[in-house]
């Protein structure tokens, strides 16, 4: 009969209780205890399996490093969001989640070892989860945290076991499948500023039936996360310039940002020397490529640039979200040879992102100079500047000037190509709402086939359906229509068009004009995944060594997987070059693609020694998987390693693996669209005017500039540059290939003063070649203008000589880049001890030390070293992180203190000279989280907690020192606690 023995249960208990790393991390260095009792018969030994292998074998121990988070330890965190549980581990860096606003996909993802969220595999009970979109990433908010029994995190490639994507490792979430009774969990948390509330309710019920032959469990939950705006904290109320430090003194003094000169005001504007956006209030004017620019005043006159727009307070430090989940699992033993099992999981999530009000940004407009809404002084300013540019040869007819009447003079009958950078506060804030429904079902049979051989045959199917609504945006197509008016009342296009006045300050846009010039856009994403799998496992009795007790254990299997993804934007979003939405960052075109893969695999564990001097045990573990894709052909992965226990307290383990990742739907089938990327400087712009040599000038001209424009055109804005990116139509990317090495030692001695002492030290090296990605925009700019690479220069598109317009930018195609590597050492320690009458103390810690964290896109660009650095290329990656938990248990009371340490990091060396001196280093950070619980009786448990106990504030760095998604509110809100101290409380009722 397919049941669990007493040994298996004790193994599970040992896994959960032998915590060897901090904050809920349990080192599964020994994932299954060996049966050393000579009186036990062979028949009583349970055949077991572990994460990272499909082989089930007596006494099997992990050859790869695996760390587990147990149910009790998860409870210490009092955190209903799975991503935040994993984010605390030293082996991860933040990916998408609740502290990502501008740049979020409305999901919660995991990034192991800083190698990217697309390079680890998230499993539920050892099986793939359906991705939430065509980029192949799993939204971990779909994981029912109330049902988690433990979380296993395996380091190093696991493709031979689980297939594509498991390059940096895998996260396997094990759910309770034998729950008996009912449990109600109520949790709430709130910041010390009385905001950022998060509430969670979960109800789980389950039980056995048919005299224990079956078990069914159902769990439902609701979670709500309230928003916190940047403007709700002093640090986020206005921008601080990362290069000059402007605004830092005002922040430290508790003052408001410096205001601009009189007549250049408006809501949320700051002085020209502060930090903010040049899409400003009042409107900025720029004659493209001519060096003629200025800013309107509130009275409609036009003069020198005088203000910036403070976009900070509208954004979120914590995005609002609401989630409903429902999970059902059941299994039933039909007979001695068959057990039926099934599961179903459904999640409905809503996440909202909000950024500052929309505007015209870098949109290029054709401005008729006969528009009467342009004041007399402003018109003369424009005419004088344009005619001076004509005289100097900078402005030519047919480029940014259309000499309609052919008189060779810029006058009121002509049109100019201009940028009118205006924040449209009259339209309200911009928002994106992500509404998702994700579900997955599994059904299968497993049991004894013949003798000690077992089978497992299953079918699973999952879907993700998502609608994104973008609101509060300007409609740039309608704005263009609204600028073409001769009387200020009617538009040249007629119809419902309402002329718009962009030639002044706040309030010039009427309600009617705002209604005509605004837009709401929709897009839908769908993804489905289908998997059919057959696995056989058992011993090969004829293959055994005389020095070992057990024969070779083998697992063989076949898997067929089909994945399809699609994106359907509305007509507004399709409009080139940047959609009809002002400030949307680019246009979106439909995606519809998929792939099929057939995989054959086998794994084995061969015992070499058992019970010998200096060889208590030694096993060799091996595996191979061949994957045949209908897109990229065949890829192979393998593993080979051993674990050796020379004496009972010492385990030595070594594993070498070849892993791979096939390109996902988005990487294969995305059309070329416009978007945004981070960059620091345009070497041909006014920002670099004093450093332009003859050779640089020639390179600038080769990329579409006229000599007169070099050193005159504006620099890139807000650290962002337009890009034209997508799948290469001629050379699509091939699969990634990784070679991973892990080696470690586990020491489990017996001490009189300590129980369950465990120390593990593991080395890992993950080297990935042919990584799928894109060159960064700055890499292409540097390769062209610093290295003179003409092929890279050809990827730069200038309009009017500059890179700030919506039709200008850098061409980026998804391709195979050179390499990405993470190398380091991870240490885990755990022990506990009893005291006379004072309860039990438990100590555990996990320490991660990076030795290497670097990448290189190609031989023509330098290596990017991210170990211990942060900047526009590197999210903060501390070379040393640890978490350490001390827990005291006394009768019904539990008190636990978690220490989270992040070592100091420095700004990337190539960017250091441009950054304000105080922003070039982030000091080491230490956070302390306190937890307390009281078990009133068998049915009632109360919990309290305080995160960031000492209310440590995040580092102050300005808004331009990192990439847009991670650097917000003048700090890195996903890496450091941006909201201060948090209070938590919970009640658990069990029946």
N, C-alpha and C positions, 0 to 999 in steps of 0.2 A: 504494500500500500504506500502511496506517495505521501508520507508524513515526515514530521520532524522529530528527531530523537532528543533525548535528554542532553546528549553531547552538543547537538546543534544549538539547543537553547542556551546552554552554558557558554558556547562560543559567542553567540549573539550578545549575551550579557557582558562577556569579557570585552567585546569590541566597544560596547557603549560605556563601560565603566573605567576602562584603562586610559583615561584622558592623558595624552602626552604632549599636547600643545595647548596654547592658550585660548582663552575666550571660546570655549566650546570646541576646541579642536582636540580630537582624540587621535593619537598616533596609532594607526593600525599596522604598526611594524610587524606585529604578530597577529594576523587576521584570523587565525584559527589555532586553537591550542591543540597540541598533540596529545593523544591518549597514551599516557605513560604507565598506566596501571596495568601490570602484567596479568592481573586476574581477569581483566575484561576480555571477552571473547572477540574474535574478529567480526562476528555478526553484529555486535553492538556498536560498531564504529559507523558514524554517519558519513555519507559522501556529501561534501559541501562544495560550494562555489564562492568566489570572491569577486569584488569589482576589479575589472582589468583582465578578467579571464572567464571563458565559458567552460573551462575544464572543471569538473567536480571530482575531487580526489580526497582520500583520507589525509588529514593533517596538513593540507596545503597551506603554504604561507606565501605572502606577497613578495614577488621579486621586484616589482616597481614600488616606489614610495607612494603610500596612500595615507591620507589623513582624513579622519572622520569627525563629523560634528554630531553629537548625540542629541536625543530629544530633550534631555534635561538641560544640556548646555545651550541649546537653542532657546529654551525657556528663560534662561538668565538674561538673554538679550532683549526679551519682551518686544520683539520686532516682527510684525506681520508681513513685512516685505522681504521676500527671499533675496533679492539683489543686495539689500543692505546687510543681511546676514553674511553673505559671501564677501561683500566689499571690505569687511573688517579684516580679512585674512591677509597676512603679509605676502602671500603668493599671488595676489590680485592687485590690479589698479582699477580705478573707477571707469566704467563704460557709460552707457546711457542709463538714466534713472531719474529719480525725483528731484535732484539738484541740477539737472541739465535743462536749460530753458531754450535759448536760441541755438538750435542745432539738434534738439531732441527729435526722436522718431515716435515719441509717445509710448515707449516701451522700457523694459528693464533688462539689461543684458550684462554679461559677465566677460571680463578680460583677464585670462590667466597669464601670468608672467609678462604682462605688457606686450603680448604678441598679437593682440587684436581679438575682438569678440567673435569674429568669424573663424577663428582657428582653435576653438575648443568646442567640445560636444557636450550638450546638456541632455542627460538621460533621465527618464522616469522609470524606476524599477528596471534599470538596465536596458531600456528601449528608447529609441529616438523620440523626441518631441517635435511636433509640427512647427516649422518656422512661422514667424508672424508676417514676413514679407519676402520678396523675391531675392533679398540679400542673404537668405539662409540662416538668419540669426533667430534664436529662441527668445521669446518674451517670457522671462521667468516669473512675471506676475501671475501667470496661469498655474503655478505650482501651489497646491493647497498646503500652506504651512502648518495648519492644525493637524494634518495627517502624517507629517513627516516623522519617521522613526529614526533615520540618520541620514547624513549627507556624506558621501565618499568623494574625495577629490584626489584624482590620480595624476601624478606629474609625469610628463614625457609622452611621446606618441603612443596612441592606443588604436591606430588605424587597423592593425592586424586583428584586433578584437571587434571593434565597432564600426570600422569603415572610415570613409572620408570625413574630414574636418577635425578629427581628434589628433591635432598636431601638438599643441601645447599641453594637452591632457584632456581629461573628461571629468564632468561633475555628474555623479550618479545619485539621484534622490530616491531613497528607499522609503516607501510608504507602509503604514501599518496595514497588514492584510488579514489580521486575525483579531480585530478589535471586538471587545465584549463590553456592553453597557452603553452608557450615554455620557457625553461630556459637553459642557457649555463653557466657552471661554469669552470673557468680556475684558477688553483692554482699551486704555485711553492714554494718550500722551500729549503734553503741551509744553511749549517753551517757557522759559522764565520771563519772557516778555508778554505772556498770555496770548500767544498766537501759534501758528503752525500745528494746530490740533490734528491728531490722527486717532481715529476710532476704528475698532475692529471687533466684530462679533462672529464667532464660529460655533457651530453645533454639529457634533458627530455622534452617530448612533450605529451600533453594530452588534452582532451576536452570532452564535453557532446555531445550526439547525440540522435536522436529520441525525440526531444523536452524535453530533460533532463531525459528521461527514462533510459539512459545508460551513462556510462563514460568509457573511455579507456585511459590508460597512458602507455607510453613506455620510457625507459631510457637506455642509453648506456654510458659506461665509460671506460677510460683507465688510468692506473696508472703505473708509473715506479719509482723504488727506486734504487738509485745508491749505490754501496758498499763503505764501509770505512774499511780499514784494521787496525789491531792493530798497525802495523808499521807506520800508518799515524799519530799516536799520541805519544808524548814522553812516556806516561804511558805504552803503549803497545809494545814498541820497543824491550824489553827483559823481561824475567821473573824475578820476585822477589820471593824469597823463603819465604813462609808464616811461617816457623818454625824458621829460623835463621835471617831473614831480609836481607840476602845477596842480593845485587843489589839495595837496597833502597838508600844507600848513593850516588851511581852513578846516579840514577834517579834524586835525588834532586839536584845534582850538575850539571845536564845537560850533563853528560858524557856518553860514551858508556859503555856497560857491560865489566867487566874485562876479558881480553883474557887469554887463556891457555898458557902453556909454549911453547917455540919454538919447532916445529916439530910435534905439536899436534893440528894444526890449520885446517882451512877449513871454508867454508861459514857458517855464523850464529852459530859459536861455541863460548862457554863461558868457563870460568875457572871452574875447578872441584868443587870449593866451591861456585859457583853461583847457579842459578836456571835454570833448564832445564831438558831435557829428557836423560836417559841413553841409549836410542837408538840413538847413537851419530855419530859423525864424528871426527876422523877416527873410524873404527869399534871397538866395545868392544867384548872381548872374554870371555866366561864362560863355564867351564867344569861342566856340571850339577851335582849338589849334592856333588861336591868334594872340593869346596872352592878354586879352581884354577881359577883365573880370571886376566884380564889385558886389556890393550887397545893398539891397533896398533898405530904406528906413521906413518907419511906421507912417510917415507922411507921404510915402510914394516916391521920394527922391532916391537917387542912387549914388553911392560913394564907396570908399574902401571897405573891405571886409571888416566886420565889427563884432560878430558874435558866433557862437556855436550852440548847438542844441543839446541839452542834457537829456539823453535817452535813458539814463540809468533807472529812475524810480519806477518806470512802468514795467520793467522786467521782473521775473520771479527768481528768488533764491530757492523756493520750494514750489513746484508746480502742483496745482490741484488735481486730484484724481479720485475716482470712485470705481470700486471693483465688486463684482458678484461672482462667486464660484460655486460649482456643484460637482462633487466627485462620488462615484459609486464603484465599488469593487466587490467581486464575489468569486469564490472558488468552491467546487463540489467534487468530492471523490465518488466517481461512478462505480468503480471496482478496483481490484488490485492493480490494474494496468492502465487506468485512465482517470485523470482529474481534469475537469473542465474549469476554465477560469476566464474571467472577463473584467473589463473596466471601462468606465466612461468618465470623461472630464469635460466640463464646460466652464468657460470664463467670459464674462462681459466686463470690459474696462472702458472707461472714459478718462482721457488725460487732456489737459488744456495747456497750451503754451501761449504766452502773451509777451509782446515786445512793444516798443514805443510806437506812437502813431505813424501811419504811413506817410508817404511823400512822393516827390518826383525823382529823388535820388539822382542817378547818373543818366536818366533817360534823355535822349537827344530829341529836341523838339524843333520843328520848323516854325519860327516866329515871324509872322507878318508885322512889319513895322508900322502898318496903318492901324493896328489895334489901338482904339482910343483909351483903353484902360491903362496904357503906359503913360505916366505923367510927363509933362513937357521937359522938366529937368532931366529925368531918367532917359527920355528919348534922345536928347542932345548928348548925354553921356555916352550912349550906345553908338550914335552916329559918329561922334568925334573919334571914339576909340576905333571903330571899324574902319573909317577912312584913313586914320593914321596907319592901321595895319595893312591896308591896301597900298599905301604909299611905300611902306617898308618891304613889301613883297611877302609878308607873312600870310595875308588873307587874299585868296584868289577866287575869282568868279568860277563857279562850278564846284567849288569845294564847300566851304562853310558860308558861302554868299551866293545868292541867286540874283543877278542884276536884271531884274524883270524888265525894266524899261531900257536897258542897254546903254545907259549914259555914262558908264564907267565910274559912277559915284554911288556910294551907299546912301539911299534915301528912303522915304516912307513908302515907296511903292515896292521896295525890295523885301526879300525874306532872308533871315539868317538862321544858321544851324547853331542852336544854343543849348545850354543846360540851365534850367531854372530849378535850383535845389531848394525846395520848399517843404517843410513839414506841414502836413494837412491835419492839424489838431482838431479842426472842425469835424473830422470824420470819426474821432475816437481812436482807441488803441487797436493795434493789429492782433489777431488771435488765430491760432490753429487748434482745432478740436479733433482729437483722434478717438473715434468710437470703434471698438473692436469686439468681435465675437469669434472666439477660438474654441474648437471642440475636437476631441480625439477619442476614438473607441478602439478597443482591443478585445479579441476573442481567440481562444486557443485550447489545445488539449496537450497534456503532458503525462508522462507516466513511465512504467517499466515496459520495455520492449521485449527483450530476451535476456535472461540471466541478469547480469548487473548493468546491462545497457538500457539507457533511457532515451526517450524521444521528447521533443517539444516542437509542436507545429502551431503556427499562429498567423493571424491576419490583423493588421491594424490600418486605420484610415483616419486622417485628420484634416481639418480645414481651418483656415484663418480668413476672416472677412473683415475688412476695415474701410471705414469712410472717414475722410478728412475734409473738414470745412474750414476754409480760410475766409475770414471776415475782417472788415475795417480797412481794406486796402483801397488805394486809388486805382481808377481805371485809366491807364495811361493812354489808351487809344481814344477814349472819350475826352481826356484832357487835351489832346492834340486838336480834336474838333473844336473844343471850347475856346481855344486860343485864337481861332480864325474868325474874327468878328470885326466889322467896320463901324458898328454903332454901339457896341457894348450891350446890346439887348438881344440880338439875333446872331446865330452862327451861320457861317457860309453853307454848312451842310444841311441846315434847316432841321425839320423834325422836332424831336424832343430835346435837342441840344440846348444847353444853357451856358452862355459865356462865363468864364471864370477869371477872376482877378487874382493873379499871383504876384502882383507888382507892389506889394506892401507888406504890412505886418498882420498879426492875428486879427481875424474878424473880417477880412476882405472877401472870404469865401462865403457866399450866402448859402442858406439851407437848400435852395433849389439847385445851386451849382454843385454843392456837395452830393446831393442825391444823384445827379447825372454823372458825376465824375468818380463815383465809388463803385466797388465791385465786391461780390461774394463768389468764391470759386469752390468747386467740389472735385474730389478725386476718389476713386475706389480701388482698393487693392484686394486681390484674392490669391490664396495659395492653398494647394492641396498636396498631401503626401500619402502614398499608399505603399505598404510594406507587407510582403509575404515571406515567411521564414520557416525553415525546417532545420532542426539541430538534433544530432545524435551524439551521445557521449557515453563513455564507459571504459572499462579496463581492457587492455590487450594482454591477456594472461601469458601468451607465448613470448612476450617481450618483457623480461624482467632480469635483473642482475642478482647474482647470489649474495651480494653485499647489501641488498635492500629488502625490506619487507613487502613492499607493494610493487605491482607491475606498472607498466606505462599506462597512464590515463590519457584518453584521447577524446577530442571533440571535433566533429566535422559538421559542416552545414552549408546551406545555400540560402541566399537572400535575393529577392527581386524587389527593387524600389523604383517608384515613379514619383517624380516631383514636377509640379507645374505652378507657375506664378504669372500673374498679370497685373497691370496697372492701367486704369482707364481714367484719364483726366478730362475735364470738360473743355470746351472750345477756348475759353479764356486762358486756361493754363497752357494750352498748346501754342499760343501765339508767340512767334519768334520776334526778337531775340530773348525777351525776358518775361513772357506772358503778358497779359493785360494788366497785371497787378504791379503797382509801384512798390518796390521794396521786397518783392517775393524772392529775389535772389536768382531767378532764372526761370526758364520755361520747362514744361514737362511734356513728354511725348509718350504715347502708349507703349507698353511692354507686354509681350505675350510670348512665353517660351517655356521650355521644360526639358527634361532629360529622363532617360531610363538607364538603370544599371543592374547588371546581373553579377552576383558575387559568390564565389566559392571560397571556403575557408576551412582551415583546420588548425587546431592547437593541441599541444601535448605537454604533459609533465612526466618526466622520467626520474624516479628516485634512484640515486646513485649509491648512497650510503645510508645506513640506519642503525644506530646503536654502537658505533665504533669509537675508539679513542680518537680524539681530534676530528671526529666526523659523526657527531650525534645524528645529524641528518645532512644530506646534500641532495638537492633536486635540480634538474635542468629543465628549463621551461622554453618552449619554442612555439612559433606560430607563423602562418602564412595566409595571405588573402589576395586573391586575384579579382579585380573589379573591371568589368567590361562596360564602358559608357558608350551610349550612342552619339555622344558629342566629342569626346576627346580620346576615345579608344581605351586601351587597357592600361591600368596602373596596378602595380604590385606593392604590397607592404608585407613586412615580416618582423619578427622579434626573436631574439635569442638571449637567454640569460640564465643565471643560476642563483640559488640561495643556499648558503652553507652555514651550518651551525656546528662549529668545531667543539664547543662545549655548550652546555644547556643555556647559560645566560647570554650567549653571544650569537648574533645572526649577522652574517655578511651577505649582501645582495648586490648583484650587478646585472644590468639589462641594457642591451643594445637593440634599437628599433629603427626601422624605416617606416615612416608615415607619409601620407600624402593628403592633399586636398584638391579635389576637382573644382573648377570654376562653377560658381552658382548661377542661378538664372539671371540675376542682375548683371553679373560680370560677362555673361555670354550674349545677352539679348538687349542691352540698353542702347537706344539710339543716342546720337550725339545731341546734347542739349546744353544750354548755358547754365552756369551756376557760379558759386563763389568759392574761393580758396584763400588761405591766409598767406600774406607776403609782407615784407617789411619796408621795401623801398623800390621805387622805379629809378634806376641809375641814370636815365635820360631826362629826368624831370627837374623842376626848379629846386627840389630838395637836395639835389646833388650838383647844383650849378657850379660850385666852386671847385669841383674835382673832375671835370670833363676834359679828358685829353683828346688829342687828335684821333687816336685809334678808337677811343670810346665813341667819339662823335660819328666816326664812320660806321661803327656797328649800329648806332642808333638810327642813322639814316638808312641802313640796310634793312631795318625792320619797319619801314613805312613812314619815317619822319622826313621832313624837309630840314635842311641845316639850320634855318632860322628858328625852328621849333625846339631844337635841342637845348635843354636847360631852361626852357620857358614854360612848358606845359606843366599842369599840376601833378603832384605826386598822388600815389594811390591813397584811398580814403579809408580811415578806420581799420587799417591793417588788413583789408580785404581787396581781392582782385577778381575780376570776372574770368571765368574759364569756359571752355567748350569741351565737354567731356562725355565719354560713353564708350561702348565696346568698339574695338577697331573693326571696321567693316571688311578688312582684308586679312588681318593677322590676329584672330581671337586668341586669348590667353590659353596656355596649356596648364596642366596641373602643377601644383606646388609639390616639392619633395623635401622631406625633413629627415635628418639623421639625429636621433636622440640617444644620449648616453646617461644612464643613472647608475650611481654606485654609492653604497652606504653600509653603515654598521648600526646594529641595534643591540643595546646592552640592557638586560633585564635581571640584575642581580637580586639577591635576597639580603635584606638588612633587618636587624632587630628593631631599628628605630623607625622604619618606613615600610609601608605597604605598596605593592604594585609599582615599584620603582622602574622607570623606563627612560632611557636616553637614546635618541636616534640622531644620527648625523648622515645626511644624504647630499651627494653632489649631483648636479644635473647640468646638462649641456644640450640645448635644443638649437640646431642649426638648420635653417630653412632656406632652400635655394629656389630660384624662379618664383619668388613671391608674387602673387597676383595683386596688382595695385596700379597706381599712377604716380608719375613724377609730381613733386610739388611744384606749384607755380614759381616759388622762389628758386628752386633748383634749376628750372629752365631759364629764368632771368639771369642767374649767376653763370650758368653754362654758356650763355650767349655773350653777355656783356663783360664778364670777367675772364672767361676762357676762350672767347672768340669762336665757339663752335657754331658753324653756319647751319648745321642741321637743326640745332636747338633754336637758333634765331628765326628759322622758318616757321616755328610754332607760335610766334608772337604776332598778334594782330592789333594794330593801332588804328584808331579813328581820330582824324584831326591831330595826329601826332601823339596822343596820350593814351593811357590805359584805363581811364576812369569811366568811359562811356559804356552804355549797355551793349553796344555792338563790338567793343574792344575786349581784348583779353588774351588768354594763353590757351593753346590747344593741348588738351590732355586726353590720352586714350588709355583705356584699361589694357594692361600688358603684363608681361612677366618681368619683374625687376630682379636685381642680382641676389641679395640675401638679407636675412633677418636672423638675429641670434640673441638668445638669452642663456646665460650661464650663471650658476650660483651654488650656494650651499644653504641647506635648510636644516635647522636643528630643532628637535622636539624633546621636551623633558616633562616628566610627570611623576608625582609620588604623593602619597597622603600618609598621615599618621594620626593615631588616636591619643587622646590625653586622658589622664585620670580625672574623670568627672567634668571635663570641659569640652567634650565633643570631639569632632573630627576636623582636621585641617587638610585641605588638598591644594597642591601647588602644581600648576602646569603652564607651559610656555611654548611658543613657536617663534623662531628667529629665522629671518630670511636675509641672506647677504648676497647681493648681486656681484658677480665678478665681471660680467659682460652684459651689456644691453645696448646693442647697436644694429645699424642697418646701412645698406648702401644700395642706391637705386641702379647705378651702373658704374662702369669704370671711369666715366667722364665727370662724375660728381664725387665729392669727398664722402668719407664715411661719417654717418651721423651717430655720435655717441650720446646716448640718453641716460647712462648710468650716473645717477646723482645730479641730473640736470633738468631744467624746465625751460620752455620757450615756445615759439610758434610751431616748432617741429615736435618737441618732446613735451607730453604731459608730465607733471612732476613724478619722477621715478627715483625714490630714495634708494641709495645703495644698501641701506640697512633699516629694516623694520622688524618690530616684534610686538606680540601681544602676550600678556602674562596675566593669568587669573589665579587669585587666591580665594578659596571658598571655605567657610566655617559652617559646620552643621552641628546643631545641638538640639536633640529631641525634635521638636516640631519647627525649630527655627533654622533658617538658612540665610547667611549673609555672604555676598560674593563681590569682590572688587576686581575689575578688569583694568589693566594698564595697557594703553595703546601708544607705542613709540614710533615716531617717524623721524628719521635722521635728516640732518640739514641737506639742502640741495642748492645748487648754484644755477644762475641763468646760463644758457648755452653760450660757450665762448665766442662764437661768431656773432652773437648779438650783444655781448656785454658792453661794448663801447658805446652803443646807442642808448642803453638803458640808464635811467636815473640811478645813482650810486647806491642808494638805500634799497633799491629793488633788485639788486644783483644777487642776493642771497636770501634764502628762507632758513631761519634757524631751526634747530631740532624742536619737535613738538611732542609733548606728552599729555595725553588725555587720560582721565580716570572716570570709569563708569561704576556706579554702586548699585547693587541689587539686594533686595531682602524679601524673604517669603516666610509666611506662617501657615502651617498646615493645621487648621483648627480641628479637623476630624477627617475621617476617611472620605468625606464628600465635599469638603470646602477648603479652598486654598486662597490666601490673599498674597498679592505680590506688589512691591513698590520698587521704583528704580529712579536713579538720577544719572543721566548721561552728561558728560563734560562737567564733572562735579565742581571744578574750580572755575567754570565759566570762562575758559580761555578763548580769546578772540582770534579770528583767522589772520593770516599774514596780509599786509597791505602791499599791493603790487601794481595797482592801476589796471586799466581795462585792455591794454594793448600788448601784454607781455606773453600771452599764450593764444592758442587757437580759440575761435569764437565759442565753441560748445563747452569748453572747460574753463575758460577765463572770463568770469562775469562778476559784476558787483565789486570790482577792484581786488578780486582774490580768485582762488580756485575752490569753488563751493562744493565740489564733489570730493576733493582730496582732504579738505580741512573743514571742521565744523563751522558753518557760517552763521548759525542761529543762536549760538550760545548754549546755556544750560537747558536741558530738557528733563521734565518730570514725567514719570510713568506710573501707572497703577493698573492692577488687573485682579480679576476674580475668576476662579475656575471651580465649577461645580461638576462633580462626577456622581453617577448613579449606577 
